[in-house]
Amino acid sequence: MEPVEPASAAAPVSDGPQPSPVAARFDLWAAGYDSSILQDTFYTGLHRHALHLATRANPAPRRLLDLGCGTGRLLRAAAARFPHAELLGVDISAGMLSQARALDAGRRAVTYLRADAARLPLADGAVDVVLCTASSHHWTEPEAPLAQLRRITADDGVLILAHVPGVAAWDLTTGAGGARHQGLRTGTSCLTALLSEAGFRITKAALYADCPVMPTTVVLCARPDTAPRARGGIRLLRSGAAGPR
Ligand SMILES: C[S@@+](CC[C@H](N)C(=O)[O-])C[C@H]1O[C@@H](n2cnc3c(N)ncnc32)[C@H](O)[C@@H]1O
């Protein structure tokens, strides 16, 4: 497996000349994030389901990434579940990462990297389990993060993409986290199509009903599609359909 690229671990992120509104919002929320009502109502279950499916997909990963790791809560649970895995957390918000590091003090080491999902500072095929919970609906242009996820996921790896559509819709409607302008492009059905376009095949789509108010948690398990000719064939047919008249 290719190593993480140390030189790019400190790669610049999108809070340069044009600050990311998502990062700015989560920087503000970071201190109170773990005491939010969303945690026990939605995210504890979301994390449990994501970890369960990750364990079934690969009980002993070598390297696990949590993309959009926030305050590192899922990584702390993953540390107990996967005692031998190298753990990485990537997030665009410096505030969330600094909370994660503070909460991790005295625990098993996790490598945290500040980066935009659209520009992951990791080598090709470097990760064999990728978790991404409650984060993908913040992606302004989901194609770029999904292409990055395909690039860094080992061919025998797995991506577990989980979200609570009700919370995502609330974010999109209210503009929370700077997500408003994205419309519904990262809803479940759209994500499924985008994952396929990015070179993943969905191996499981699980729905969970944990909360009586907003019941559905969606977890998608996706594996790299290592049959490029088949994907090319589909693209060919699609372009043929829109082709010469
Ligand atoms: C709702 S929080 C979820 C945090 C954590 N995954 C969890 O399950 O509790 C969304 C996180 O995604 C991060 N995020 C949003 N857009 C991102 C991007 N383009 N690249 C990296 N992280 C991003 C935010 O900074 C935030 O920490």
The ligand as an ORCA input file, in Angstrom:
! r2SCAN-3c Opt
* xyz 0 1
  C     -21.817     17.818     10.291
  S     -20.070     17.697     10.494
  C     -19.857     15.943     10.651
  C     -18.613     15.599     11.410
  C     -18.382     14.114     11.608
  N     -18.157     13.433     10.352
  C     -19.531     13.482     12.351
  O     -20.082     12.492     11.849
  O     -19.866     13.947     13.448
  C     -19.457     17.987      8.815
  C     -17.955     18.082      8.775
  O     -17.541     18.037      7.411
  C     -16.517     18.980      7.237
  N     -16.466     19.372      5.824
  C     -17.425     19.992      5.116
  N     -17.038     20.191      3.857
  C     -15.783     19.678      3.748
  C     -14.852     19.592      2.689
  N     -15.121     20.083      1.472
  N     -13.671     19.008      2.923
  C     -13.374     18.517      4.163
  N     -14.213     18.581      5.203
  C     -15.413     19.147      5.007
  C     -16.888     20.125      8.151
  O     -15.812     20.996      8.445
  C     -17.414     19.374      9.360
  O     -16.406     19.103     10.293
*
